[in-house]
Amino acid sequence: MLQATNTIPIVMVNVPDPVGAGWVQSLARPGGNATGFTNFEFSLGGKWVELLKQVAPSMTRAAVLRSSTSVAGVGQFAAIQSGAHALGVELTPVGVRDADEIERGVAEFARSGTGGLIVTGGGSGARRNLIITLAARLRLPAIYPFRYYVVDGGLVSYGPDTLDQFRRAAAYVDRILKGEKPGDLPVQAPAKYDLVINLKTARALGLDVPHTLLARADEVIE
């Protein structure tokens, strides 16, 4: 769209790294004809490791499902690495190019002993049923970036409300139609991140979720 026009306003929603992708000059001052809402801050990666470690305290290894071609992938993985190092967790990257790569990588990781699974946003959503099934079959505690993974049977998720970004985007469209320039409207990060826990999945994995974590959860699925 940006290649097609530099005058028609564009409002982006749920984009991972608009600066790294070259779509805006900066988050505070986008410039040009595009603005919108990003769905992740890189620091979230460290939080995924921390939460998974709380759910599965014995975890010392984790596979990270990530796209090697995602613009946001490098910064996000660096944050995961930083959090993992602080908690003594060894990471193994697993690609998500296709179903075979996911299944092969996760199965190989699981053969080396007990561990956990960190699912990032890049390229995994379309294959979430496969990933959730693999985690259950191989008995891997897993954390996901969005609520819908946990609704479908995943263990725990920590991430933004994706629908809320569309609601907030409507306000930006309104302001632009009233005369404001998209380049003057800052790109906004999520206003809130939700923690969702599936207790049924936790019991199936033999995990006792700490009461302190359950108390912090925005939603607990029984």
N, C-alpha and C positions, 0 to 999 in steps of 0.2 A: 504493500500500500504506500509506503514512503517512497518507493521508487517510482510509483505512478503519479504522485502529486506532492508538491511542497507548499500547497495553499489550503487544501481542504482539511479542516481539523480532524484529528484522529485521537480517540480516547481508548487507551489500551486497558485490558483487565487481566489479572492473573498472569502477568509476565514475570519471569524469574530475575532477569538482570538487564534492564533496558539500557543502562549505561555501557555495560560490557558488550552488548549487542550492537551498540552504535546508534540506537534509535533516539536517544536524547543526550544532550551535552552533560547534564548533571541532574540529580534528583531534585535539588532545590530550584534550579533554573533550567528547565528542559530546553528552552529555545525552540526554534522550528515550529512545526505544526502538530506535534504529538505530545501527549501527556497521558496520565492514567494512574494505574495502581499495580504495584508489584506484590507478589504473593509470598515472598520470603526475604528474610534478612539472613545473611550468611551465618551469623552467630547461632541461629536455630540448630545448626548441625551439632554443636556441642551439647545442646539441651537434649537432643535425641539420645545421645550416648548416656547422659546422666540419668534420664528417665528409665531407659532399658536396664541399666545397672541396678536401679532401685527395685525394679520388678523382678529381675533375675540376678541377685547379688553374687552368685558364684560364676557369672560370665566373665571369662578372660579373653575371649575371641569373638569377633563379630564380622560377618560378611556385609559389605555395603553394596547394595544394588544401585548402580549409577550409570548414566550415559556418558561415554567418553567424548562425545561430540557436543554435549550441552554447553552453551556459553557460560551458564552459571555453575556448571559442575566443578570447575577448578576451585573457586572460592568456597563453595559449599563443602567440598571434600576436605579442604584445608581446615575448616572449622571443626569438622568431625574428627580429623586427626588430632587436633589440639585437645579436644575433650577426651578422646580415647587415651592419649598419652598421660593426661593428668589422672586418669582412673585405672591405668595399667591394663588397658584393653588393646589387644593386637587386632589390626584390621586387615581384611582381605577384600579387595575390590572385585565385583562381579558385574559383567556387562549385561545390558538389557536390549541388545540389538534385535533379538528375536526370541521366541519361546525356547528353542533348543539351547541357546546360550545361557538363558536364565536357569533352565532345569539342570543343565550339565554343571554350571558353576556352583549352584547352591548344593547340589548332591555331593560334589567333590569336596566342598567345604565341610559339610556335615560328616563325611567319613573320617575326618581327622579328629573327631571328638566333639564334645558339647560346646555350644557357642550360641550366639544370637544373630539377629538379622536386622539391619537398618535399611529401610527402603526410602530412597530419596524421590523427589518429584519427577525427575527427568526420565521420561520414556517408560515408566513403570505402570502408569494408570490403566492403560489399555489391556494389560495382562495381570490385573490384580487378582482375579480368581485363581490363576495358575500359581501366583506367588503365595497367596493365602493357603492354598491346598498343599503346596510344598512345605511351608512352615509347619503346618499341622502334622503332615506325614513324617517329617524328619524331626519333629519335636524341637523346633527352634523358636524361642521367644523372639517376637519381632515387633518393631515399632514402625509406624507408617506416617506419611505426611498429612493425610486427610481423613476425616471422620468416616467417609463411606467405606474405607477398608475395614474398619472395625465393625460397622453395621453388617458387612458381608462375612464376618467371622474372624477378622484379624484381632490380635491381642490388645494393642494400645496404639493410639495416634496422638500426635501433638502438632497442630498446624492451624492455619487460618480458616475462617468461615468463607468459603469461596463465593457463596451466593451474596454475602454482604458486600463484596467488591462491586458486583453489578449494581446494587442499590446505590452505593456511593458514586459510581460512575454516572448514574442518571443526574445527580446534582451537578457534576462537571459539565455534562452536555447542556444542562439548563443555563449554566453560567456562560458557556461559550456562545450559545444562541442569543444571549442577552448582550453580547459584545466583548467579553473578555477573551484574551488570546491564550491558546493552549500552552504556548511557550512560557507564559507567565505563571501558570498553575503548577505547583510542585507535584512531582510523582510521589504518591503516598504509599507507605507500607501498611500492612494490616493493623487495624486498631486493637485487635485482640486475638490471642491464640487459644484454642480450646484443647483440653486434655480429655480424651475419651478412652474408657477401659471396658473391655469385654470380659466379665467375670466367668462366664461359661467357658471361654477359651482358656482362661487362666487355670481353671480347675482341671480341664482336660490335659494341660501341660504339667500339672502337679505343682503349680506356683501359688504361693500365698502372698497376695498383693498387700503391701503394708497399709494399715488403716490410715496413716498420715497421707499416703498418696491417694487413697480413695476419697478422703475428705477434701482434697484439692481438686479432684476431677470435676469437670463441667458436666459430664454425663457418664453414668455407669450402666452398661448393658448387662442385664441378668440372663 
